[in-house]
Amino acid sequence: MFGLGTQELLIILFIAFLLFGAKRLPEIGAGLGKGIRSFKQALREADVQEEVEKIEKTEGAQAQQA
């Protein structure tokens, strides 16, 4: 993951633990998880909207030809 090994990840986690404390880390993780989930949902909705627009455009072109 990002070219980081186990030792590097443990060092980063330890530094985060020192900076934020044990009580804040779960809150930060939960907030980060919600943000990522929201971002992925927005991407999926954009893809669905794009597909709907393609279908409507195709149906509109077929209706004009008929």
QUIQUI-V37030 format. One record per residue. RES is the residue in one letter. PSI is psi in radians with two decimals (999 if undefined). OMEGA is omega in degrees with one decimal (none if undefined). Layout:
RES	PSI	OMEGA
RES	PSI	OMEGA
//
This chain:
M	1.96	178.7
F	0.41	179.5
G	0.29	179.9
L	2.40	176.5
G	-3.13	-179.0
T	-0.75	-178.6
Q	-0.73	179.6
E	-0.74	179.0
L	-0.69	178.2
L	-0.69	178.4
I	-0.76	178.8
I	-0.76	178.6
L	-0.71	178.8
F	-0.76	178.9
I	-0.73	177.6
A	-0.70	178.0
F	-0.73	178.9
L	-0.70	-177.3
L	-0.77	-171.6
F	-0.38	-179.0
G	2.87	-175.4
A	-0.55	-176.6
K	-0.56	-176.4
R	-0.46	-176.6
L	-0.79	177.4
P	-0.63	178.2
E	-0.74	179.1
I	-0.77	178.8
G	-0.74	179.3
A	-0.75	178.8
G	-0.71	178.2
L	-0.74	177.9
G	-0.75	178.1
K	-0.69	178.8
G	-0.77	178.8
I	-0.75	179.1
R	-0.75	179.0
S	-0.72	179.0
F	-0.79	179.3
K	-0.70	178.7
Q	-0.71	178.2
A	-0.68	177.2
L	-0.74	178.6
R	-0.73	179.3
E	-0.65	177.7
A	-0.70	177.7
D	-0.75	179.5
V	-0.77	179.6
Q	-0.69	178.7
E	-0.75	178.3
E	-0.72	179.0
V	-0.75	179.4
E	-0.67	177.0
K	-0.78	-179.5
I	-0.79	179.6
E	-0.69	179.4
K	-0.76	179.3
T	-0.76	179.6
E	-0.65	178.2
G	-0.71	179.1
A	-0.68	178.7
Q	-0.63	179.7
A	-0.62	179.6
Q	-0.55	180.0
Q	-0.46	-176.9
A	999	none
//
